[in-house]
Amino acid sequence: MPPRLTRRAVIGGGAAGVAALTLGSCGSDSTAYDAAASDLRAPLPDTPTMQDLVRFATLAANGHNTQPWRFRAGASDLTILPDFSRHTPAVDPDDHHLYASLGCAAENLSLAAQARGLSGEVRFDAAGDGQAIVDLSTAPADESALFRAIPARQSSRIAYDGRPASGEQMTRLASAAGRYGVDALMITARKEMEAVQALVIEGNNRQIDDPAFIAELKAWLRFNPDAALRTGDGLYSGASGNPTIPDWLGPIVFELFFTKSGEADKYAQHVSTSAGLVVFVADRDAPAGWFNAGRAYQRFALQATADGLTSAFLNQTVEVPAQRTELQTLLGLGARRPNLVVRFGRGPVLPYSLRRPVSAVMV
């Protein structure tokens, strides 16, 4: 879940061209942005408030960084509710990614609760619009490596260094992700990775041809620190390793450089420099299954972070129905829906994305 679930580079393959035009800085003060990102990731207190726990929950991955969640505090639990006002109908018409994003947040919340002597047990209630209830009753404390990785996790949407993961790392990744009835299919053979890459590129081409998709993507782009600070959401260009530029110039540069050829070259490089891919497949094609796929992915991403690795989404092949069907066939899934496609490897730390204030997401 951009993995986009924060997810694509703002200007595609044209970052070098923008830099050559000396548009790499728009005069925005990144100091305030960096301070906000740091404050958001402050350590969780030993005795956290509900607000502290919600802050850690919101550090989860989510599609387009829309943060499509609301939190309702109970006497001894927190309920995570879908916020359909922040859904993305062009890229996610059935709200699959929205529910996966809720699963990511629930996993963060569960791990944070367990680290501070609270149960953290998660229950998904499919009634109505679907919601998750996280138990916060007293329990033995369990401060795991996954919990400690929460503030450092990010979706790194740039080229990696091409080195493989170790056998021990692969074992830990598989163990972390294989939960909640979700299969995490690890792909490290280059021929198989290239076959998935072809589906990603074709899915991306179809999305670029869709005016509704392009309009929706543009609406969530934040081209400079000031724009990201104003909203606390969206896809900040600096977090994708791209230049920051003024608001007025951003749409123009986007039109120039967000092209099929540029994106194809970028994704070919991203896959070729990755240690591997993983496809998450839930046991049911319904909000509860999508939610569990998000939980499994979040655990995977946190384990990768704990192991010095990073990850990013390649979800075009599951967002476009024709390519999703091809991926099902390629992986021999039968009628089972592939939920999320992720690459992983070693890459540099980028600026962290922002989140809206806790007060804006609690009801």
Sequence and secondary structure as in RCSB ss.txt:
>XXXX:A:sequence
MPPRLTRRAVIGGGAAGVAALTLGSCGSDSTAYDAAASDLRAPLPDTPTMQDLVRFATLAANGHNTQPWRFRAGA
SDLTILPDFSRHTPAVDPDDHHLYASLGCAAENLSLAAQARGLSGEVRFDAAGDGQAIVDLSTAPADESALFRAI
PARQSSRIAYDGRPASGEQMTRLASAAGRYGVDALMITARKEMEAVQALVIEGNNRQIDDPAFIAELKAWLRFNP
DAALRTGDGLYSGASGNPTIPDWLGPIVFELFFTKSGEADKYAQHVSTSAGLVVFVADRDAPAGWFNAGRAYQRF
ALQATADGLTSAFLNQTVEVPAQRTELQTLLGLGARRPNLVVRFGRGPVLPYSLRRPVSAVMV
>XXXX:A:secstr
         SSGGGHHHHHHTT S  S  HHHHHHHHHHHT    SS  HHHHHHHHTTS  GGG   EEEEE S
SEEEEEE GGG  TTT TTSHHHHHHHHHHHHHHHHHHHHTTB   EEEE STT EEEEE SB      HHHHHG
GG  B  S        HHHHHHHHHHHS TT EEEEE  HHHHHHHHHHHHHHHHHHHT HHHHHHHHHTEE SH
HHHHHHS SEEGGGGT     TTTHHHHHHHH  HHHHHHHHHHHHHTSSEEEEEE SSSSHHHHHHHHHHHHHH
HHHHHHTT EEEE THHHHSHHHHHHHHHHHT TT  EEEEEEEE            HHHHB 
